[in-house]
Amino acid sequence: MTDSPEHSPVPLAERVERVTGAIADAARAAGRDASALTLIAITKFHPASLVRELHALGLRDFGENRHQEAREKAAELADLDLAWHFVGQLQTKKARQAREYASVIHSVDREALVDQLASAEHPLDIFLQVNLTDDPARGGVRPEELPALAERAAAADGLRLLGVMAVAPLDEEPRAAFARLRTLSEAVTAVVPSARAISAGMSHDFAEAIAEGATHLRIGTAITGNRPPRD
Ligand SMILES: *Cc1c(COP(=O)(O)O)cnc(C)c1O
């Protein structure tokens, strides 16, 4: 049996409580203030009704990694006050559409995307995604190219650069990977001092991310239960 919210032995409210409790514990252990952390519930593959339930439990920030799915859910839930975070790889030609529903795009990783997202419309918050692996197929700019991309993003119209984002590689201790990300964050603040945020930490590594300075946590299955299979 899948661990979907309907069939889960753990009710959704309790999952949310466990996660927020664990975040508070990790923040305390790191000497940080948990209220300065943003919890983003990643609801990919789950129906809009689940977002509605999480909203009723007090969550306001939600993340998706596929443009089509994100756009549909945002439209279906337009009556709710919530912020959509786009965290997946984004095609350049879909950038302007994503700008219409997303409050924050975490996966900006190349100049072409910066240029497409730049706009005189309402400002858009962005993170620059860094690739912490040697595999170029993974999303993210190469660390060497990060400062130049940060300068370009900071100079673009209608973009507010919040900071850096990354996913910990599977074959590395998450704490070590997030320590590298923290160093890369410092390389960005050296050129754009206001871009201090760090988007890092998923269901299995958010405590390590908090220990290394993460400010925006992207947590899926620990809140939602297992994702339903895609058809
Ligand atoms: C799916 C996803 C997450 C959440 O992953 P969990 O392991 O379910 O917490 C976070 N970040 C990105 C970029 C994702 O695609």
The ligand as an ORCA input file, in Angstrom:
! r2SCAN-3c Opt
* xyz 0 1
  C      10.992     16.903     -5.113
  C      11.938     17.989     -4.737
  C      12.150     18.346     -3.396
  C      11.474     17.631     -2.233
  O      12.006     16.346     -2.096
  P      11.589     15.386     -0.862
  O      12.682     14.405     -0.796
  O      10.270     14.797     -1.217
  O      11.498     16.235      0.346
  C      13.009     19.395     -3.126
  N      13.659     20.049     -4.118
  C      13.487     19.736     -5.415
  C      14.249     20.492     -6.444
  C      12.632     18.697     -5.764
  O      12.474     18.373     -7.054
*
